[in-house]
Amino acid sequence: MGIEKYYIDEDSLKEFNSKSDQLIELMNKYMTDANNRKNLIGNNSIDVMYDNHKHHINFMKSIFVLRDSKMFNEIVEWAYFSYISRGFDQSYFYVAIPMWIKIIKEIYSEKTAGEVTPYYNEILSILPRIDLEKINTEKDHSKIESSWSKLQKDLYQILIKGDFRLAVNLTDNVVSDKEDLKNIYYGVLRPVMYEIGLSWEKGLITTAQEHLATSIVIRLMTTLYMKFFELVDYTKGKFIMSAAQNEFHEVGARMISDLLELDGWDVEYYGANTPVDSLYDRLISEKPDILGISVAMPFNLPNAIEFIKKIREDDSLKDMKIMVGGYAVSNLSSREVIPADIVAGGNEDPILLAEEWWNKKWKF
Ligand code: B12
């Protein structure tokens, strides 16, 4: 039993949220002073630290709602490993966590501070147990690459170099039918992008390289997909697919959208960060058979859950199925917190799940 034993009631949660901007502002101020005295963040710009504080609070808010130990432990470990790999000093964390506690006690009521601080003490107890060497070995690129095909290895190198033309040359003649496209998407682009993420996390590539690799993958998907677009036979229902609000990761949702369309669905693909109110209006006017929501960052899950709850209250959308998937789902110990009809992790194929549901609906 980890953080599940702690509980923050609704009033405390409200108070926490209402003053979280002030909390971040004070944290930025005090940690800038601390960094000026002790250089805690290496060669990183101060904005990287400010960004971390913002993400940290979003993460804590989602933990207070989801109360999921697995996710909590994994993200604490991820943050410690990735910021240290990218030049933060270990002592940053041992200054920052007590600093959060100090400010929380300063600006919140005794009750709210009393409910929130156990989570921070839990972080302080996890940090010394994190074995950075072990994680480094587990995430060793050459170890991962040794099990890869030549195609995966070559594409990874081309993406690191940032050469779109080479990426097209490499993959163009490997894709001659729809099945090949699916295999390239799931079996090459996805693992290579995960590895690009690990390389960024370890500070081996820059953020600009990660952006360029992603944009090449998006252009590559369009290039490969357009070979088959003319052949699409719209035999199934309407599928609306969007990344959650504040979710900037769009490649996964895009991949699934392409493959659904090739499988006969009439797909509306919205991409990253669609505002929920306007998406809601579209659901009302279009009444799709299925809504797909993609969530990569765990801190976007609570809002996605709220959105689903709102949809569930609307009788006019009662026939619409809701499917949730994305990288964040893999961090969860239990998918039951997401009130969707289908919650798909990386190992399930959403195309088959959607088809199964469609066939059942029409008793094929
Ligand atoms: C590219 C990238 C970005 C780009 C995204 C640009 C774009 N146009 O999409 C940018 C730079 C914006 C970005 C930003 C951030 N990122 Co980023 N990013 C990545 C990276 C490297 C690749 C993402 C990707 O394309 N994956 C490939 C696709 C195909 O995989 P997928 O998304 O999992 O999708 C598959 C399934 O999940 C599923 N699926 C997806 N959607 C759906 C939907 C439905 C309905 C269903 C059924 C299935 C399904 O199907 C897909 C195919 O199998 C990942 C690494 C990773 N492991 O994914 C990090 C990663 C996700 N990012 C990470 C982080 C930390 C961030 C930032 C917080 C960084 C920062 N400090 O600013 C921000 C958060 C921004 C935000 N608010 O969303 C971390 C998350 C760590 C964690 N433990 O959760 C990762 C894992 C990197 C890492 N190893 O550290 N990122």
Boltz pocket constraint, residues with backbone or C-beta under 6 A from the ligand:
constraints:
  - pocket:
      binder: B
      contacts: [[A, 51], [A, 55], [A, 74], [A, 75], [A, 78], [A, 82], [A, 185], [A, 186], [A, 189], [A, 190], [A, 193], [A, 194], [A, 195], [A, 196], [A, 197], [A, 198], [A, 201], [A, 210], [A, 211], [A, 214], [A, 246], [A, 247], [A, 248], [A, 249], [A, 250], [A, 251], [A, 252], [A, 253], [A, 255], [A, 256], [A, 272], [A, 291], [A, 292], [A, 293], [A, 294], [A, 295], [A, 296], [A, 297], [A, 298], [A, 323], [A, 324], [A, 325], [A, 326], [A, 327], [A, 344], [A, 345], [A, 346], [A, 348], [A, 350]]
      max_distance: 6.0
